Amino acid sequence: MTERIYITIALIALCAVIFIKEQATFLLGSLIFGVLFLVLAERCGELAAKSGSDIFMRWLHIAEALISAVLGVAFLIIPQYYVSSFAIAIGSVLIADGVVRIGKVLYPFFMRLIKKY
């Protein structure tokens, strides 16, 4: 029951800060995204340790963990006017990571298709 009281007090304080301070939404968003990317980096590190004999996926998880860690720390410390350019650069890298993952999934299908014809 006390956890709910603490959460309610924190949310009331958060609403008051957002309504009173102009840049509070930027700070809150940066904090949330910074923590989320650090959690993602930790999760990717765990997946890299558990990936076993698949070297490609291990390196992919390590690269994603490093990118996520850098992004999480950067969101926590960089000033507001650098966020947009930094987010575009890292977003491009994460899109490339997604394309590599899709290619890894589709590779066996295309190899069977090529061998068939």
N, C-alpha and C positions, 0 to 999 in steps of 0.2 A: 504494500500500500504506500509506503514512503517513497518508492521509486516513482510512482505516478505523481506524487506531490512535487518531487524534484523536477520531473519532466515538465509539469504544468508551469512551475515557477520559471524554468528556463525558457519555455516558449513565450510566456508573457514578457519576460525581459527581452527576448529576441524581437518580438513584435514592436515593443517600445523603441528599441534601437533602430529598427528599420524605418519606422515612421518619423523619427526625429532626425537622424543623421543621413545626409545625402549619399555618401559613398558606402553606406552600410551594406547595401545589396551586393556591391562589387566585392567587398571584403568577405561577406558570407559565402558568396558563390565561389570565390577563390579558395576559401578554406574547405568547402565541401568537395570541390573537384580535386584539390591537392590531396586530401585524405583518401578520397576514392582511388586516385591513381597510385598512391602508396600502398593501399590494400591490394590493388591489382598487381603491383610489382611483387608483393610478397606471395601472392597466389601463383604467379607465373614462376617464381623461384621454386616453390614447392613442386609444381608440375615438372620443372626441369630436373629436379632431383629424382622424381618418380618415373621419368620417361623411359628408363631402361635402356634397351639396345638400339632404339631408334635415334641415331645421331642427328638427323635432320630436325626432328621435332625438339630434341634437347637444345640445339643451338637456336632454334626459333623461339623457344620459351625463354632462353637466356637473353636474347636480343630484346624480346618484348618486355622482360623484367627490367632491363637497363633503361629502355625508353620510357617505361611507365614511372620508374623511380626518378629519372631526370625531370620528367613532366610534373610529377607530384611535388617535388621540391621547388621547381621553378614557379608553379602556381602559388606556392606559399610565400615566396620571397620576391618575385619580380614586381616592379611598379605597373600601374594600370596601363600606361601608354605602350608598353611592350607586349602585353598579353595577346593582342589580336595577331600580330605578326608571328609570334612564337606559336600560337595555337594553330595557325595555318600551316606552318612548317611541320610541326609534329603531327597534325592531322593528315598531311600528305604521307608521312612515313607510316602511320597506322593504316591508312588505306592500302598502301603497298603491302603491308603485313597481311591484311585481309585477302588481297589478291593472291598472295603466295599460299595462304591456307586453302583458298578455293581451288587453286591449281593442284595442290597436294591431294585434295579429295577427288578431283576430276581426272588426274593422271592415269590411274588404273583403267578407267572407263575408255579413255582415248587409246591406250595401248591395246586393249582388247579389240577395239574397233579397227585399228590399223592392222592387227594380225589377222583379223577376219577377212579383210579385203586385200 
